């Protein structure tokens, strides 16, 4: 009987831990502002659109900030803004290279 009791205790523990991780996953997926503390209506406009490693120490990144685009050279000891310009709008749809059929 003790073997069945131990199995029941372990099964109950695994079920409880599974519920905790399941709720954590759902909260992280559907309510990220709840976990980070950020306002729900706060939209992030800063994103890295491209990145190119020049060598193990340096990297060039293209950062989009709303309607602006910045090209930055990142190094170990310093960072350098290469260019700042208006962002190029993304095309709505792709056309075939040979024209329309």
Biopython code that builds the backbone (N, CA, C, O; Angstrom):
import numpy as np
from Bio.PDB.StructureBuilder import StructureBuilder

atoms = [
    (1, "UNK", "N", (0.801, -1.194, 0.000)),
    (1, "UNK", "CA", (0.000, 0.000, 0.000)),
    (1, "UNK", "C", (0.847, 1.263, 0.000)),
    (1, "UNK", "O", (0.452, 2.280, -0.570)),
    (2, "UNK", "N", (2.010, 1.199, 0.638)),
    (2, "UNK", "CA", (2.859, 2.380, 0.689)),
    (2, "UNK", "C", (3.360, 2.755, -0.702)),
    (2, "UNK", "O", (3.572, 3.932, -0.992)),
    (3, "UNK", "N", (3.548, 1.753, -1.563)),
    (3, "UNK", "CA", (3.997, 2.018, -2.921)),
    (3, "UNK", "C", (2.946, 2.833, -3.686)),
    (3, "UNK", "O", (3.286, 3.759, -4.423)),
    (4, "UNK", "N", (1.659, 2.478, -3.502)),
    (4, "UNK", "CA", (0.583, 3.204, -4.179)),
    (4, "UNK", "C", (0.436, 4.613, -3.621)),
    (4, "UNK", "O", (0.135, 5.545, -4.366)),
    (5, "UNK", "N", (0.645, 4.778, -2.318)),
    (5, "UNK", "CA", (0.579, 6.114, -1.729)),
    (5, "UNK", "C", (1.689, 7.000, -2.280)),
    (5, "UNK", "O", (1.443, 8.161, -2.609)),
    (6, "UNK", "N", (2.896, 6.476, -2.386)),
    (6, "UNK", "CA", (4.008, 7.260, -2.927)),
    (6, "UNK", "C", (3.736, 7.633, -4.383)),
    (6, "UNK", "O", (4.045, 8.747, -4.805)),
    (7, "UNK", "N", (3.162, 6.710, -5.150)),
    (7, "UNK", "CA", (2.823, 7.005, -6.540)),
    (7, "UNK", "C", (1.768, 8.088, -6.645)),
    (7, "UNK", "O", (1.828, 8.943, -7.529)),
    (8, "UNK", "N", (0.805, 8.049, -5.742)),
    (8, "UNK", "CA", (-0.228, 9.087, -5.729)),
    (8, "UNK", "C", (0.359, 10.448, -5.375)),
    (8, "UNK", "O", (-0.030, 11.460, -5.958)),
    (9, "UNK", "N", (1.288, 10.482, -4.432)),
    (9, "UNK", "CA", (1.915, 11.742, -4.045)),
    (9, "UNK", "C", (2.727, 12.317, -5.204)),
    (9, "UNK", "O", (2.674, 13.518, -5.469)),
    (10, "UNK", "N", (3.471, 11.465, -5.888)),
    (10, "UNK", "CA", (4.281, 11.927, -7.020)),
    (10, "UNK", "C", (3.387, 12.392, -8.165)),
    (10, "UNK", "O", (3.670, 13.410, -8.797)),
    (11, "UNK", "N", (2.312, 11.658, -8.437)),
    (11, "UNK", "CA", (1.384, 12.058, -9.497)),
    (11, "UNK", "C", (0.722, 13.395, -9.161)),
    (11, "UNK", "O", (0.534, 14.233, -10.043)),
    (12, "UNK", "N", (0.371, 13.595, -7.901)),
    (12, "UNK", "CA", (-0.222, 14.873, -7.482)),
    (12, "UNK", "C", (0.763, 16.021, -7.628)),
    (12, "UNK", "O", (0.395, 17.120, -8.044)),
    (13, "UNK", "N", (2.016, 15.758, -7.283)),
    (13, "UNK", "CA", (3.046, 16.790, -7.423)),
    (13, "UNK", "C", (3.263, 17.141, -8.886)),
    (13, "UNK", "O", (3.348, 18.320, -9.231)),
    (14, "UNK", "N", (3.355, 16.137, -9.752)),
    (14, "UNK", "CA", (3.547, 16.394, -11.185)),
    (14, "UNK", "C", (2.350, 17.135, -11.780)),
    (14, "UNK", "O", (2.521, 18.020, -12.619)),
    (15, "UNK", "N", (1.143, 16.776, -11.351)),
    (15, "UNK", "CA", (-0.054, 17.466, -11.825)),
    (15, "UNK", "C", (-0.038, 18.935, -11.410)),
    (15, "UNK", "O", (-0.365, 19.806, -12.217)),
    (16, "UNK", "N", (0.340, 19.224, -10.155)),
    (16, "UNK", "CA", (0.387, 20.594, -9.657)),
    (16, "UNK", "C", (1.443, 21.410, -10.386)),
    (16, "UNK", "O", (1.187, 22.548, -10.778)),
    (17, "UNK", "N", (2.633, 20.836, -10.569)),
    (17, "UNK", "CA", (3.697, 21.539, -11.291)),
    (17, "UNK", "C", (3.284, 21.772, -12.745)),
    (17, "UNK", "O", (3.585, 22.823, -13.310)),
    (18, "UNK", "N", (2.606, 20.814, -13.349)),
    (18, "UNK", "CA", (2.110, 20.976, -14.711)),
    (18, "UNK", "C", (1.100, 22.104, -14.817)),
    (18, "UNK", "O", (1.127, 22.871, -15.780)),
    (19, "UNK", "N", (0.208, 22.215, -13.839)),
    (19, "UNK", "CA", (-0.750, 23.320, -13.822)),
    (19, "UNK", "C", (-0.049, 24.669, -13.696)),
    (19, "UNK", "O", (-0.425, 25.631, -14.367)),
    (20, "UNK", "N", (0.962, 24.741, -12.844)),
    (20, "UNK", "CA", (1.695, 25.994, -12.663)),
    (20, "UNK", "C", (2.380, 26.400, -13.966)),
    (20, "UNK", "O", (2.270, 27.551, -14.390)),
    (21, "UNK", "N", (3.085, 25.465, -14.604)),
    (21, "UNK", "CA", (3.755, 25.789, -15.859)),
    (21, "UNK", "C", (2.756, 26.086, -16.976)),
    (21, "UNK", "O", (3.024, 26.939, -17.822)),
    (22, "UNK", "N", (1.627, 25.412, -16.996)),
    (22, "UNK", "CA", (0.604, 25.686, -18.000)),
    (22, "UNK", "C", (0.031, 27.086, -17.858)),
    (22, "UNK", "O", (-0.136, 27.789, -18.855)),
    (23, "UNK", "N", (-0.270, 27.497, -16.642)),
    (23, "UNK", "CA", (-0.773, 28.847, -16.408)),
    (23, "UNK", "C", (0.287, 29.895, -16.723)),
    (23, "UNK", "O", (-0.034, 30.958, -17.253)),
    (24, "UNK", "N", (1.539, 29.609, -16.405)),
    (24, "UNK", "CA", (2.630, 30.528, -16.727)),
    (24, "UNK", "C", (2.756, 30.696, -18.238)),
    (24, "UNK", "O", (2.943, 31.813, -18.721)),
    (25, "UNK", "N", (2.656, 29.598, -18.992)),
    (25, "UNK", "CA", (2.749, 29.659, -20.445)),
    (25, "UNK", "C", (1.603, 30.478, -21.031)),
    (25, "UNK", "O", (1.823, 31.323, -21.899)),
    (26, "UNK", "N", (0.387, 30.230, -20.560)),
    (26, "UNK", "CA", (-0.766, 30.978, -21.068)),
    (26, "UNK", "C", (-0.661, 32.460, -20.730)),
    (26, "UNK", "O", (-0.975, 33.310, -21.564)),
    (27, "UNK", "N", (-0.226, 32.772, -19.526)),
    (27, "UNK", "CA", (-0.069, 34.178, -19.147)),
    (27, "UNK", "C", (1.010, 34.846, -19.978)),
    (27, "UNK", "O", (0.859, 36.005, -20.365)),
    (28, "UNK", "N", (2.088, 34.145, -20.259)),
    (28, "UNK", "CA", (3.174, 34.724, -21.050)),
    (28, "UNK", "C", (2.748, 34.931, -22.499)),
    (28, "UNK", "O", (3.147, 35.911, -23.129)),
    (29, "UNK", "N", (1.952, 34.030, -23.023)),
    (29, "UNK", "CA", (1.540, 34.122, -24.421)),
    (29, "UNK", "C", (0.439, 35.155, -24.625)),
    (29, "UNK", "O", (0.507, 35.942, -25.569)),
    (30, "UNK", "N", (-0.565, 35.170, -23.768)),
    (30, "UNK", "CA", (-1.739, 36.002, -23.991)),
    (30, "UNK", "C", (-1.770, 37.285, -23.167)),
    (30, "UNK", "O", (-2.541, 38.191, -23.484)),
    (31, "UNK", "N", (-0.955, 37.388, -22.121)),
    (31, "UNK", "CA", (-0.944, 38.592, -21.299)),
    (31, "UNK", "C", (0.483, 38.985, -20.946)),
    (31, "UNK", "O", (0.843, 38.935, -19.770)),
    (32, "UNK", "N", (1.317, 39.378, -21.916)),
    (32, "UNK", "CA", (2.708, 39.694, -21.598)),
    (32, "UNK", "C", (2.863, 40.931, -20.718)),
    (32, "UNK", "O", (3.824, 41.028, -19.956)),
    (33, "UNK", "N", (1.932, 41.874, -20.813)),
    (33, "UNK", "CA", (2.026, 43.074, -19.982)),
    (33, "UNK", "C", (1.844, 42.746, -18.509)),
    (33, "UNK", "O", (2.357, 43.458, -17.646)),
    (34, "UNK", "N", (1.126, 41.687, -18.219)),
    (34, "UNK", "CA", (0.915, 41.281, -16.833)),
    (34, "UNK", "C", (2.230, 40.837, -16.193)),
    (34, "UNK", "O", (2.472, 41.113, -15.018)),
    (35, "UNK", "N", (3.078, 40.151, -16.960)),
    (35, "UNK", "CA", (4.335, 39.649, -16.417)),
    (35, "UNK", "C", (5.447, 40.689, -16.424)),
    (35, "UNK", "O", (6.292, 40.684, -15.528)),
    (36, "UNK", "N", (5.470, 41.592, -17.421)),
    (36, "UNK", "CA", (6.554, 42.569, -17.526)),
    (36, "UNK", "C", (6.248, 43.861, -16.798)),
    (36, "UNK", "O", (7.166, 44.611, -16.465)),
    (37, "UNK", "N", (4.984, 44.137, -16.542)),
    (37, "UNK", "CA", (4.627, 45.373, -15.870)),
    (37, "UNK", "C", (4.460, 46.539, -16.827)),
    (37, "UNK", "O", (4.219, 47.660, -16.378)),
    (38, "UNK", "N", (4.579, 46.317, -18.128)),
    (38, "UNK", "CA", (4.416, 47.371, -19.118)),
    (38, "UNK", "C", (2.937, 47.613, -19.367)),
    (38, "UNK", "O", (2.131, 46.690, -19.249)),
    (39, "UNK", "N", (2.572, 48.836, -19.709)),
    (39, "UNK", "CA", (1.171, 49.092, -20.041)),
    (39, "UNK", "C", (0.743, 48.294, -21.265)),
    (39, "UNK", "O", (1.542, 48.083, -22.177)),
    (40, "UNK", "N", (-0.502, 47.853, -21.291)),
    (40, "UNK", "CA", (-0.979, 47.004, -22.385)),
    (40, "UNK", "C", (-1.070, 47.760, -23.697)),
    (40, "UNK", "O", (-0.901, 47.155, -24.756)),
    (41, "UNK", "N", (-1.334, 49.073, -23.667)),
    (41, "UNK", "CA", (-1.484, 49.824, -24.899)),
    (41, "UNK", "C", (-0.161, 50.416, -25.395)),
    (41, "UNK", "O", (-0.158, 51.142, -26.389)),
    (42, "UNK", "N", (0.943, 50.131, -24.741)),
    (42, "UNK", "CA", (2.255, 50.632, -25.138)),
    (42, "UNK", "C", (2.785, 49.789, -26.293)),
    (42, "UNK", "O", (3.097, 48.612, -26.115)),
    (43, "UNK", "N", (2.884, 50.389, -27.465)),
    (43, "UNK", "CA", (3.400, 49.664, -28.636)),
    (43, "UNK", "C", (4.862, 49.977, -28.814)),
    (43, "UNK", "O", (5.280, 51.129, -28.697)),
    (44, "UNK", "N", (5.635, 48.960, -29.096)),
    (44, "UNK", "CA", (7.066, 49.134, -29.287)),
    (44, "UNK", "C", (7.338, 49.484, -30.740)),
    (44, "UNK", "O", (6.882, 48.788, -31.647)),
    (45, "UNK", "N", (8.077, 50.556, -30.962)),
    (45, "UNK", "CA", (8.379, 50.975, -32.328)),
    (45, "UNK", "C", (9.845, 50.772, -32.673)),
    (45, "UNK", "O", (10.234, 50.994, -33.819)),
    (46, "UNK", "N", (10.656, 50.365, -31.734)),
    (46, "UNK", "CA", (12.073, 50.169, -31.977)),
    (46, "UNK", "C", (12.341, 48.702, -32.271)),
    (46, "UNK", "O", (12.010, 47.831, -31.467)),
    (47, "UNK", "N", (12.948, 48.428, -33.438)),
    (47, "UNK", "CA", (13.257, 47.040, -33.779)),
    (47, "UNK", "C", (14.493, 46.989, -34.664)),
    (47, "UNK", "O", (14.797, 47.939, -35.385)),
    (48, "UNK", "N", (15.195, 45.876, -34.598)),
    (48, "UNK", "CA", (16.358, 45.650, -35.440)),
    (48, "UNK", "C", (15.882, 44.908, -36.679)),
    (48, "UNK", "O", (15.394, 43.782, -36.592)),
    (49, "UNK", "N", (16.029, 45.552, -37.839)),
    (49, "UNK", "CA", (15.528, 44.922, -39.060)),
    (49, "UNK", "C", (16.590, 44.074, -39.739)),
    (49, "UNK", "O", (16.257, 43.062, -40.356)),
    (50, "UNK", "N", (17.865, 44.457, -39.644)),
    (50, "UNK", "CA", (18.941, 43.674, -40.254)),
    (50, "UNK", "C", (20.174, 43.735, -39.360)),
    (50, "UNK", "O", (20.363, 44.679, -38.593)),
    (51, "UNK", "N", (21.004, 42.707, -39.480)),
    (51, "UNK", "CA", (22.246, 42.653, -38.722)),
    (51, "UNK", "C", (23.295, 41.926, -39.557)),
    (51, "UNK", "O", (23.009, 40.902, -40.178)),
    (52, "UNK", "N", (24.496, 42.459, -39.564)),
    (52, "UNK", "CA", (25.584, 41.865, -40.340)),
    (52, "UNK", "C", (26.846, 41.857, -39.487)),
    (52, "UNK", "O", (27.291, 42.908, -39.026)),
    (53, "UNK", "N", (27.423, 40.681, -39.277)),
    (53, "UNK", "CA", (28.664, 40.560, -38.514)),
    (53, "UNK", "C", (29.838, 40.820, -39.458)),
    (53, "UNK", "O", (30.023, 40.101, -40.440)),
    (54, "UNK", "N", (30.623, 41.844, -39.157)),
    (54, "UNK", "CA", (31.793, 42.148, -39.970)),
    (54, "UNK", "C", (32.972, 41.265, -39.587)),
    (54, "UNK", "O", (33.672, 40.737, -40.451)),
    (55, "UNK", "N", (33.179, 41.114, -38.317)),
    (55, "UNK", "CA", (34.191, 40.223, -37.765)),
    (55, "UNK", "C", (33.738, 39.874, -36.351)),
    (55, "UNK", "O", (32.673, 40.321, -35.926)),
    (56, "UNK", "N", (34.523, 39.082, -35.609)),
    (56, "UNK", "CA", (34.057, 38.698, -34.264)),
    (56, "UNK", "C", (33.855, 39.870, -33.301)),
    (56, "UNK", "O", (33.186, 39.720, -32.279)),
    (57, "UNK", "N", (34.423, 41.027, -33.618)),
    (57, "UNK", "CA", (34.318, 42.160, -32.700)),
    (57, "UNK", "C", (33.319, 43.223, -33.144)),
    (57, "UNK", "O", (32.833, 43.987, -32.310)),
    (58, "UNK", "N", (33.005, 43.291, -34.417)),
    (58, "UNK", "CA", (32.165, 44.379, -34.922)),
    (58, "UNK", "C", (30.947, 43.840, -35.656)),
    (58, "UNK", "O", (30.978, 42.771, -36.264)),
    (59, "UNK", "N", (29.871, 44.620, -35.577)),
    (59, "UNK", "CA", (28.597, 44.249, -36.202)),
    (59, "UNK", "C", (27.909, 45.528, -36.669)),
    (59, "UNK", "O", (27.947, 46.545, -35.977)),
    (60, "UNK", "N", (27.283, 45.476, -37.841)),
    (60, "UNK", "CA", (26.487, 46.583, -38.355)),
    (60, "UNK", "C", (25.022, 46.183, -38.236)),
    (60, "UNK", "O", (24.629, 45.102, -38.675)),
    (61, "UNK", "N", (24.212, 47.062, -37.636)),
    (61, "UNK", "CA", (22.796, 46.788, -37.477)),
    (61, "UNK", "C", (21.986, 47.940, -38.058)),
    (61, "UNK", "O", (22.403, 49.098, -38.024)),
    (62, "UNK", "N", (20.820, 47.593, -38.590)),
    (62, "UNK", "CA", (19.861, 48.581, -39.068)),
    (62, "UNK", "C", (18.713, 48.581, -38.079)),
    (62, "UNK", "O", (18.029, 47.572, -37.905)),
    (63, "UNK", "N", (18.502, 49.729, -37.426)),
    (63, "UNK", "CA", (17.497, 49.861, -36.381)),
    (63, "UNK", "C", (16.385, 50.753, -36.902)),
    (63, "UNK", "O", (16.646, 51.872, -37.343)),
    (64, "UNK", "N", (15.146, 50.274, -36.857)),
    (64, "UNK", "CA", (13.986, 51.074, -37.240)),
    (64, "UNK", "C", (13.366, 51.653, -35.987)),
    (64, "UNK", "O", (13.103, 50.942, -35.016)),
    (65, "UNK", "N", (13.136, 52.956, -36.025)),
    (65, "UNK", "CA", (12.508, 53.655, -34.914)),
    (65, "UNK", "C", (11.364, 54.487, -35.469)),
    (65, "UNK", "O", (11.542, 55.661, -35.794)),
    (66, "UNK", "N", (10.201, 53.883, -35.576)),
    (66, "UNK", "CA", (9.058, 54.597, -36.134)),
    (66, "UNK", "C", (9.276, 54.872, -37.609)),
    (66, "UNK", "O", (9.376, 53.945, -38.412)),
    (67, "UNK", "N", (9.349, 56.160, -37.971)),
    (67, "UNK", "CA", (9.532, 56.548, -39.369)),
    (67, "UNK", "C", (10.998, 56.774, -39.712)),
    (67, "UNK", "O", (11.305, 57.195, -40.827)),
    (68, "UNK", "N", (11.900, 56.509, -38.792)),
    (68, "UNK", "CA", (13.332, 56.716, -39.030)),
    (68, "UNK", "C", (14.059, 55.383, -39.047)),
    (68, "UNK", "O", (13.619, 54.411, -38.433)),
    (69, "UNK", "N", (15.178, 55.353, -39.758)),
    (69, "UNK", "CA", (16.016, 54.170, -39.858)),
    (69, "UNK", "C", (17.448, 54.594, -39.550)),
    (69, "UNK", "O", (17.936, 55.582, -40.099)),
    (70, "UNK", "N", (18.116, 53.859, -38.683)),
    (70, "UNK", "CA", (19.465, 54.204, -38.255)),
    (70, "UNK", "C", (20.394, 53.027, -38.551)),
    (70, "UNK", "O", (20.056, 51.877, -38.268)),
    (71, "UNK", "N", (21.552, 53.314, -39.115)),
    (71, "UNK", "CA", (22.571, 52.298, -39.359)),
    (71, "UNK", "C", (23.676, 52.535, -38.339)),
    (71, "UNK", "O", (24.277, 53.608, -38.295)),
    (72, "UNK", "N", (23.938, 51.517, -37.518)),
    (72, "UNK", "CA", (24.855, 51.658, -36.389)),
    (72, "UNK", "C", (25.942, 50.596, -36.484)),
    (72, "UNK", "O", (25.662, 49.433, -36.775)),
    (73, "UNK", "N", (27.180, 51.002, -36.239)),
    (73, "UNK", "CA", (28.304, 50.077, -36.150)),
    (73, "UNK", "C", (28.553, 49.810, -34.670)),
    (73, "UNK", "O", (28.877, 50.728, -33.916)),
    (74, "UNK", "N", (28.401, 48.558, -34.256)),
    (74, "UNK", "CA", (28.584, 48.175, -32.861)),
    (74, "UNK", "C", (29.935, 47.510, -32.702)),
    (74, "UNK", "O", (30.280, 46.609, -33.466)),
    (75, "UNK", "N", (30.698, 47.942, -31.723)),
    (75, "UNK", "CA", (31.990, 47.351, -31.429)),
    (75, "UNK", "C", (32.077, 46.981, -29.965)),
    (75, "UNK", "O", (31.109, 47.127, -29.219)),
    (76, "UNK", "N", (33.245, 46.498, -29.555)),
    (76, "UNK", "CA", (33.416, 46.087, -28.167)),
    (76, "UNK", "C", (33.473, 47.301, -27.244)),
    (76, "UNK", "O", (32.830, 47.313, -26.194)),
    (77, "UNK", "N", (34.235, 48.318, -27.628)),
    (77, "UNK", "CA", (34.429, 49.457, -26.738)),
    (77, "UNK", "C", (33.640, 50.693, -27.140)),
    (77, "UNK", "O", (33.482, 51.606, -26.329)),
    (78, "UNK", "N", (33.141, 50.748, -28.366)),
    (78, "UNK", "CA", (32.400, 51.930, -28.796)),
    (78, "UNK", "C", (31.355, 51.562, -29.853)),
    (78, "UNK", "O", (31.437, 50.519, -30.503)),
    (79, "UNK", "N", (30.375, 52.451, -30.000)),
    (79, "UNK", "CA", (29.339, 52.314, -31.016)),
    (79, "UNK", "C", (29.366, 53.580, -31.866)),
    (79, "UNK", "O", (29.678, 54.661, -31.366)),
    (80, "UNK", "N", (29.040, 53.446, -33.149)),
    (80, "UNK", "CA", (29.133, 54.575, -34.060)),
    (80, "UNK", "C", (27.883, 54.625, -34.929)),
    (80, "UNK", "O", (27.526, 53.640, -35.576)),
    (81, "UNK", "N", (27.217, 55.785, -34.940)),
    (81, "UNK", "CA", (26.071, 55.986, -35.807)),
    (81, "UNK", "C", (26.595, 56.340, -37.196)),
    (81, "UNK", "O", (27.234, 57.377, -37.375)),
    (82, "UNK", "N", (26.327, 55.486, -38.169)),
    (82, "UNK", "CA", (26.824, 55.704, -39.527)),
    (82, "UNK", "C", (25.878, 56.607, -40.300)),
    (82, "UNK", "O", (26.308, 57.571, -40.934)),
    (83, "UNK", "N", (24.582, 56.293, -40.246)),
    (83, "UNK", "CA", (23.616, 57.076, -41.021)),
    (83, "UNK", "C", (22.251, 57.010, -40.365)),
    (83, "UNK", "O", (21.873, 56.001, -39.769)),
    (84, "UNK", "N", (21.513, 58.119, -40.489)),
    (84, "UNK", "CA", (20.131, 58.201, -40.042)),
    (84, "UNK", "C", (19.319, 58.722, -41.218)),
    (84, "UNK", "O", (19.681, 59.727, -41.829)),
    (85, "UNK", "N", (18.227, 58.043, -41.535)),
    (85, "UNK", "CA", (17.420, 58.459, -42.685)),
    (85, "UNK", "C", (15.972, 58.061, -42.465)),
    (85, "UNK", "O", (15.644, 57.330, -41.531)),
    (86, "UNK", "N", (15.104, 58.564, -43.355)),
    (86, "UNK", "CA", (13.699, 58.167, -43.308)),
    (86, "UNK", "C", (13.593, 56.709, -43.724)),
    (86, "UNK", "O", (14.278, 56.268, -44.647)),
    (87, "UNK", "N", (12.735, 55.965, -43.045)),
    (87, "UNK", "CA", (12.575, 54.541, -43.334)),
    (87, "UNK", "C", (11.871, 54.359, -44.675)),
    (87, "UNK", "O", (10.961, 55.111, -45.025)),
    (88, "UNK", "N", (12.309, 53.353, -45.409)),
    (88, "UNK", "CA", (11.679, 53.009, -46.678)),
    (88, "UNK", "C", (10.453, 52.163, -46.360)),
    (88, "UNK", "O", (10.569, 51.159, -45.658)),
    (89, "UNK", "N", (9.270, 52.550, -46.866)),
    (89, "UNK", "CA", (8.080, 51.738, -46.562)),
    (89, "UNK", "C", (8.163, 50.373, -47.210)),
    (89, "UNK", "O", (8.667, 50.224, -48.324)),
    (90, "UNK", "N", (7.663, 49.383, -46.499)),
    (90, "UNK", "CA", (7.667, 48.013, -47.011)),
    (90, "UNK", "C", (6.604, 47.877, -48.094)),
    (90, "UNK", "O", (5.530, 48.465, -47.972)),
    (91, "UNK", "N", (6.879, 47.116, -49.149)),
    (91, "UNK", "CA", (5.872, 46.935, -50.207)),
    (91, "UNK", "C", (4.679, 46.138, -49.677)),
    (91, "UNK", "O", (4.819, 45.263, -48.823)),
    (92, "UNK", "N", (3.505, 46.469, -50.210)),
    (92, "UNK", "CA", (2.277, 45.790, -49.768)),
    (92, "UNK", "C", (2.235, 44.347, -50.244)),
    (92, "UNK", "O", (1.789, 43.466, -49.509)),
    (93, "UNK", "N", (2.695, 44.097, -51.462)),
    (93, "UNK", "CA", (2.684, 42.749, -52.005)),
    (93, "UNK", "C", (3.862, 42.589, -52.977)),
    (93, "UNK", "O", (4.359, 43.568, -53.534)),
    (94, "UNK", "N", (4.275, 41.398, -53.161)),
    (94, "UNK", "CA", (5.391, 41.112, -54.053)),
    (94, "UNK", "C", (4.883, 40.826, -55.450)),
    (94, "UNK", "O", (3.894, 40.112, -55.618)),
    (95, "UNK", "N", (5.553, 41.378, -56.461)),
    (95, "UNK", "CA", (5.219, 41.101, -57.846)),
    (95, "UNK", "C", (6.214, 40.119, -58.408)),
    (95, "UNK", "O", (7.368, 40.103, -57.981)),
    (96, "UNK", "N", (5.795, 39.286, -59.368)),
    (96, "UNK", "CA", (6.739, 38.367, -60.012)),
    (96, "UNK", "C", (7.809, 39.144, -60.772)),
    (96, "UNK", "O", (7.550, 40.246, -61.258)),
    (97, "UNK", "N", (8.992, 38.582, -60.876)),
    (97, "UNK", "CA", (10.109, 39.260, -61.527)),
    (97, "UNK", "C", (9.848, 39.450, -63.022)),
    (97, "UNK", "O", (10.193, 40.494, -63.576)),
    (98, "UNK", "N", (9.263, 38.491, -63.664)),
    (98, "UNK", "CA", (9.026, 38.561, -65.098)),
    (98, "UNK", "C", (7.783, 39.359, -65.461)),
    (98, "UNK", "O", (7.380, 39.329, -66.623)),
    (99, "UNK", "N", (7.168, 40.056, -64.552)),
    (99, "UNK", "CA", (5.938, 40.791, -64.831)),
    (99, "UNK", "C", (4.731, 39.948, -64.469)),
    (99, "UNK", "O", (4.858, 38.815, -64.005)),
    (100, "UNK", "N", (3.566, 40.519, -64.687)),
    (100, "UNK", "CA", (2.355, 39.773, -64.362)),
    (100, "UNK", "C", (2.011, 38.790, -65.473)),
    (100, "UNK", "O", (2.325, 39.021, -66.640)),
    (101, "UNK", "N", (1.377, 37.715, -65.106)),
    (101, "UNK", "CA", (1.024, 36.682, -66.080)),
    (101, "UNK", "C", (-0.348, 36.901, -66.643)),
    (101, "UNK", "O", (-0.804, 36.121, -67.479)),
]
sb = StructureBuilder()
sb.init_structure("model")
sb.init_model(0)
sb.init_chain("A")
sb.init_seg("    ")
for serial, (resi, resn, name, xyz) in enumerate(atoms, 1):
    if name == "N":
        sb.init_residue(resn, " ", resi, " ")
    sb.init_atom(name, np.array(xyz, "f"), 0.0, 1.0, " ", f" {name:<3s}", serial, name[0])
structure = sb.get_structure()
